[in-house]
């Protein structure tokens, strides 16, 4: 199935032209910006044309790349469903898992190419020399101007790549699932693109309106669910190189990348679980867990992944005895609600 997706699944000429124009242009600008950073150092002055162009291409590459992926992902199932070839594929002796995962990998391979340009740009910003620094202002703590070491900046490059791969996996899973669950191709594409707009644009706007960002950067951490927000924030992290402005961005980026990837794997597993029922296919394993129990497993996986990132953060950074704040109350309330939902689903099952 993966071989067939790799060699026979070709987009239309118009889609190919749009992909080549948008992704090719941003890719070239990312390479040019990375070379300029390594040659001239971190400098955003009036003469830093290629550096600014590279940063803009770095952000646009993430936006348009994930948008195109959200539009293309449902077609791997819906186009074959319209032609009737998916019924023939379902009638073969291939297992359901092989069919769905082969389709998923055939779409996800585009995400690997998508991460090269932004990853190269982030690596250049992290390793380029920094001429000068930020002038100290009286009244601020000394830790405000503590320099970010090279190891932490290299970890920021990993967070950029992990964010792109995690969100690419999420939109791939959503697209494949919608192609299985929804018969009309246009409706599946609309829901897939809508999920991208909801996570990337609508969520940061809602967070910025409802929550005011303070010294704890709680609003920024919530908005970092959007890949555009976290990738843009990491530009300041890699170039300013002081903890005062972007402290804690690595851990919130790691948290959301792990959570998004866990959700993507859960949706993929649910697609495998429901594929046979959507096509009246004989199941590979007649005895399977119920949908409610399956949702409990996904919820437990997301909570476990997020708790692991928080535990590592606590072991490395330590626990600060700060007074209670609205942000900490919201986190505790959200965590308690997730536990309650899981308990209710398990009890009903």
C-alpha positions as CSV (number, residue, x, y, z in Angstrom):
1,X,0.0,0.0,0.0
2,X,2.8,2.4,0.8
3,X,4.6,1.6,-2.5
4,X,1.3,2.4,-4.4
5,X,0.9,5.6,-2.5
6,X,4.5,6.6,-3.2
7,X,4.4,6.0,-7.0
8,X,0.8,6.3,-8.2
9,X,-0.7,8.9,-5.9
10,X,0.1,12.1,-7.8
11,X,-1.6,15.5,-7.2
12,X,-3.1,17.4,-10.1
13,X,-1.1,19.8,-12.2
14,X,-2.5,22.9,-10.5
15,X,-1.8,21.4,-7.0
16,X,1.7,20.5,-8.1
17,X,2.3,24.0,-9.4
18,X,1.0,25.6,-6.2
19,X,3.2,23.3,-4.1
20,X,6.3,23.9,-6.2
21,X,5.7,27.7,-6.1
22,X,5.0,28.1,-2.4
23,X,7.1,25.4,-0.8
24,X,10.0,25.8,-3.3
25,X,10.2,29.5,-2.8
26,X,10.2,29.3,1.0
27,X,12.7,26.4,0.9
28,X,15.1,28.5,-1.2
29,X,14.7,31.5,1.1
30,X,15.3,29.3,4.2
31,X,18.6,28.1,2.7
32,X,19.6,31.6,1.8
33,X,18.7,32.9,5.3
34,X,20.6,30.1,7.0
35,X,23.7,30.9,4.9
36,X,23.3,34.6,5.7
37,X,23.1,33.9,9.5
38,X,26.2,31.7,9.4
39,X,28.1,34.3,7.4
40,X,27.0,37.6,9.1
41,X,25.9,36.4,12.5
42,X,22.6,37.2,14.3
43,X,21.8,40.6,13.1
44,X,18.4,42.1,12.2
45,X,19.7,45.5,11.1
46,X,18.7,47.5,8.0
47,X,21.2,45.4,5.9
48,X,20.0,42.0,7.1
49,X,17.7,41.4,4.1
50,X,18.3,37.7,3.7
51,X,18.1,37.1,7.4
52,X,14.7,38.7,7.6
53,X,13.6,36.9,4.4
54,X,14.7,33.6,5.8
55,X,12.8,34.1,9.1
56,X,9.6,35.1,7.1
57,X,10.0,32.0,4.9
58,X,10.6,29.9,8.0
59,X,7.2,30.9,9.4
60,X,5.4,30.8,6.0
61,X,6.8,27.3,5.3
62,X,5.2,26.0,8.4
63,X,1.8,27.7,7.7
64,X,1.4,26.8,4.0
65,X,3.0,23.4,4.4
66,X,0.6,22.3,7.1
67,X,-2.3,23.9,5.3
68,X,-1.5,22.0,2.1
69,X,-1.1,18.8,4.1
70,X,-4.5,19.3,5.7
71,X,-6.1,19.7,2.3
72,X,-4.3,16.7,0.7
73,X,-4.5,14.2,3.6
74,X,-8.2,13.3,3.1
75,X,-7.7,12.6,-0.6
76,X,-5.7,9.4,0.0
77,X,-8.9,7.7,1.1
78,X,-11.7,9.8,-0.4
79,X,-10.4,9.7,-4.0
80,X,-10.1,5.9,-4.1
81,X,-13.5,5.7,-2.3
82,X,-15.0,7.7,-5.2
83,X,-13.3,5.6,-7.9
84,X,-14.3,2.4,-6.1
85,X,-10.8,1.1,-5.9
86,X,-10.9,1.3,-2.1
87,X,-13.6,-1.3,-2.0
88,X,-11.3,-3.6,-4.0
89,X,-8.5,-2.9,-1.6
90,X,-10.8,-3.7,1.3
91,X,-11.7,-7.0,-0.3
92,X,-8.1,-8.3,-0.5
93,X,-6.4,-10.4,2.2
94,X,-4.5,-7.4,3.5
95,X,-5.0,-6.6,7.1
96,X,-6.9,-3.5,8.1
97,X,-3.9,-2.2,9.9
98,X,-1.7,-2.6,6.8
99,X,-4.2,-0.7,4.6
100,X,-4.7,2.3,7.0
101,X,-1.0,2.6,8.1
102,X,0.2,2.3,4.5
103,X,-2.2,5.2,3.5
104,X,-1.0,7.2,6.6
105,X,2.7,6.7,5.8
106,X,2.1,7.6,2.1
107,X,0.8,11.0,3.3
108,X,3.2,11.5,6.2
109,X,6.3,11.2,4.0
110,X,5.5,14.8,2.8
111,X,6.0,16.0,6.4
112,X,9.5,14.8,6.5
113,X,10.4,17.0,3.5
114,X,8.5,19.9,5.1
115,X,10.7,19.9,8.2
116,X,14.0,20.3,6.4
117,X,13.8,24.0,5.6
118,X,12.6,25.3,9.0
119,X,15.0,22.9,10.7
120,X,18.0,24.2,8.8
121,X,16.9,27.8,9.5
122,X,16.5,27.1,13.2
123,X,19.9,25.4,13.3
124,X,21.5,28.5,11.7
125,X,19.9,30.8,14.2
126,X,21.0,28.6,17.1
127,X,24.6,28.3,16.0
128,X,25.4,31.7,14.4
129,X,27.5,34.1,16.3
130,X,25.9,36.9,18.3
131,X,27.5,40.3,18.0
132,X,26.8,42.6,21.0
133,X,24.0,42.0,23.4
134,X,21.0,43.6,25.1
135,X,21.6,46.7,27.3
136,X,20.8,46.0,31.0
137,X,18.0,48.0,32.6
138,X,18.0,48.8,36.3
139,X,15.4,47.1,38.5
140,X,15.3,43.8,36.7
141,X,16.7,40.6,38.3
142,X,20.1,39.3,37.2
143,X,18.6,36.1,36.0
144,X,16.7,38.1,33.4
145,X,19.8,38.5,31.3
146,X,21.2,35.0,31.8
147,X,22.6,33.8,28.5
148,X,21.0,30.7,26.9
149,X,23.7,28.1,26.4
150,X,24.4,26.4,23.1
151,X,23.0,23.0,24.3
152,X,19.7,24.6,25.1
153,X,19.5,26.4,21.7
154,X,20.2,23.0,20.0
155,X,17.4,21.5,22.0
156,X,15.2,24.4,20.6
157,X,16.1,23.2,17.1
158,X,14.8,19.8,18.0
159,X,11.6,21.3,19.4
160,X,11.0,23.1,16.1
161,X,11.4,19.9,14.1
162,X,9.4,17.9,16.6
163,X,6.6,20.4,16.5
164,X,6.4,20.2,12.7
165,X,6.5,16.4,12.7
166,X,3.9,16.2,15.5
167,X,1.4,18.5,13.9
168,X,2.0,16.9,10.5
169,X,1.2,13.5,12.1
170,X,-2.0,15.1,13.6
171,X,-3.3,16.5,10.3
172,X,-2.4,13.3,8.5
173,X,-4.3,11.2,11.0
174,X,-7.3,13.6,10.9
175,X,-7.3,13.5,7.1
176,X,-7.1,9.8,6.8
177,X,-9.8,9.4,9.5
178,X,-12.2,11.8,7.7
179,X,-11.6,10.1,4.4
180,X,-12.8,6.9,6.1
181,X,-15.7,8.3,8.1
182,X,-17.1,10.8,5.5
183,X,-18.2,9.7,2.1
184,X,-18.1,13.1,0.4
185,X,-14.6,14.2,-0.5
186,X,-15.3,18.0,-0.4
187,X,-16.8,17.7,3.1
188,X,-13.8,15.7,4.4
189,X,-11.4,18.3,3.0
190,X,-13.4,21.1,4.5
191,X,-13.4,19.5,8.0
192,X,-9.7,18.8,7.7
193,X,-8.8,22.4,6.7
194,X,-11.1,23.6,9.4
195,X,-9.2,21.7,12.1
196,X,-6.0,23.3,10.9
197,X,-7.5,26.8,11.1
198,X,-9.0,26.0,14.5
199,X,-5.7,24.9,16.0
200,X,-3.3,27.3,14.2
201,X,-5.3,30.6,14.1
202,X,-8.5,30.4,16.2
203,X,-6.9,29.0,19.4
204,X,-4.2,31.7,19.8
205,X,-6.8,34.4,19.2
206,X,-9.2,33.0,21.8
207,X,-6.4,32.6,24.3
208,X,-5.1,36.2,23.8
209,X,-8.6,37.6,24.3
210,X,-9.6,35.6,27.3
211,X,-6.2,35.3,29.2
212,X,-3.8,38.1,29.8
213,X,-0.2,37.1,29.7
214,X,1.8,37.9,32.8
215,X,5.2,37.1,34.2
216,X,4.5,33.4,34.2
217,X,3.8,33.5,30.5
218,X,0.7,31.3,31.0
219,X,-1.2,32.8,28.0
220,X,1.8,32.2,25.7
221,X,2.2,28.6,26.9
222,X,-1.5,27.9,26.1
223,X,-1.3,29.6,22.7
224,X,1.8,27.5,22.0
225,X,-0.5,24.7,20.9
226,X,-0.4,26.5,17.6
227,X,2.7,25.5,15.6
228,X,3.0,29.0,14.3
229,X,3.1,30.5,17.8
230,X,5.7,28.1,19.1
231,X,7.9,28.4,16.0
232,X,7.7,32.2,16.0
233,X,8.5,32.3,19.8
234,X,11.5,30.1,19.2
235,X,12.9,32.7,16.8
236,X,13.2,35.1,19.7
237,X,14.6,32.3,21.9
238,X,17.3,31.4,19.4
239,X,18.3,35.0,18.5
240,X,17.9,37.0,21.7
241,X,19.5,34.2,23.7
242,X,18.4,35.6,27.1
243,X,15.9,33.9,29.5
244,X,14.2,37.1,30.4
245,X,12.0,37.3,27.4
246,X,11.4,33.6,26.4
247,X,11.9,31.6,29.5
248,X,10.1,28.2,29.6
249,X,9.4,28.1,25.9
250,X,11.3,24.8,25.4
251,X,9.2,22.9,27.9
252,X,5.8,24.2,26.7
253,X,6.9,23.4,23.1
254,X,7.9,19.9,24.2
255,X,4.7,19.4,26.1
256,X,2.5,20.4,23.2
257,X,4.5,18.3,20.7
258,X,4.2,15.2,22.8
259,X,0.5,15.8,23.4
260,X,-0.3,16.4,19.7
261,X,1.7,13.3,18.7
262,X,-0.1,11.2,21.2
263,X,-3.5,12.5,19.9
264,X,-2.4,11.8,16.3
265,X,-1.5,8.2,17.2
266,X,-4.9,7.8,19.0
267,X,-6.8,9.1,16.0
268,X,-4.9,6.7,13.7
269,X,-5.6,3.8,16.0
270,X,-9.3,4.8,16.1
271,X,-9.3,4.9,12.2
272,X,-8.0,1.3,12.2
273,X,-10.7,0.3,14.7
274,X,-13.5,1.8,12.7
275,X,-12.3,1.0,9.1
276,X,-14.0,-2.4,8.9
277,X,-17.4,-1.0,10.0
278,X,-17.3,1.8,7.4
279,X,-16.7,-0.7,4.5
280,X,-18.7,-3.7,5.9
281,X,-15.4,-5.6,6.0
282,X,-14.8,-8.8,8.0
283,X,-12.7,-7.7,11.0
284,X,-9.2,-9.2,11.5
285,X,-9.9,-9.7,15.2
286,X,-13.5,-10.3,16.1
287,X,-13.0,-9.4,19.7
288,X,-12.0,-5.9,20.3
289,X,-12.3,-3.3,23.0
290,X,-15.3,-0.9,22.9
291,X,-15.1,2.7,21.6
292,X,-15.5,4.1,25.2
293,X,-12.6,2.0,26.5
294,X,-10.6,3.0,23.4
295,X,-11.2,6.7,24.3
296,X,-10.1,6.1,27.8
297,X,-6.8,4.6,26.5
298,X,-6.2,7.7,24.3
299,X,-7.0,10.0,27.2
300,X,-4.7,8.1,29.5
301,X,-1.9,8.2,26.9
302,X,-2.2,12.0,26.5
303,X,-2.2,12.5,30.2
304,X,0.8,10.2,30.7
305,X,2.8,11.9,28.0
306,X,2.1,15.4,29.4
307,X,2.8,14.3,32.9
308,X,6.2,12.8,31.8
309,X,7.2,16.1,30.2
310,X,6.1,18.0,33.4
311,X,8.0,15.6,35.6
312,X,11.2,16.0,33.6
313,X,10.8,19.8,33.8
314,X,10.4,19.6,37.6
315,X,13.5,17.3,38.0
316,X,15.6,19.7,35.9
317,X,14.3,23.1,36.8
318,X,13.2,22.3,40.4
319,X,9.9,23.3,42.1
320,X,9.5,27.0,43.0
321,X,7.3,27.8,46.0
322,X,5.2,30.4,44.2
323,X,1.9,31.7,45.6
324,X,-1.3,30.4,44.0
325,X,-2.3,32.2,40.8
326,X,-5.2,32.0,38.3
327,X,-3.0,30.2,35.8
328,X,-2.1,27.4,38.3
329,X,-5.7,27.1,39.3
330,X,-6.7,26.6,35.6
331,X,-4.1,23.9,35.1
332,X,-5.2,22.0,38.2
333,X,-8.9,22.4,37.2
334,X,-8.1,21.1,33.6
335,X,-6.1,18.2,34.9
336,X,-8.9,17.2,37.4
337,X,-11.5,17.5,34.6
338,X,-9.5,15.1,32.4
339,X,-9.2,12.6,35.2
340,X,-13.0,12.9,35.9
341,X,-13.8,12.4,32.2
342,X,-11.6,9.3,32.1
343,X,-13.2,7.8,35.2
344,X,-16.8,8.5,33.8
345,X,-16.0,6.8,30.5
346,X,-14.4,3.8,32.3
347,X,-17.5,3.5,34.6
348,X,-19.9,3.7,31.7
349,X,-18.0,1.1,29.8
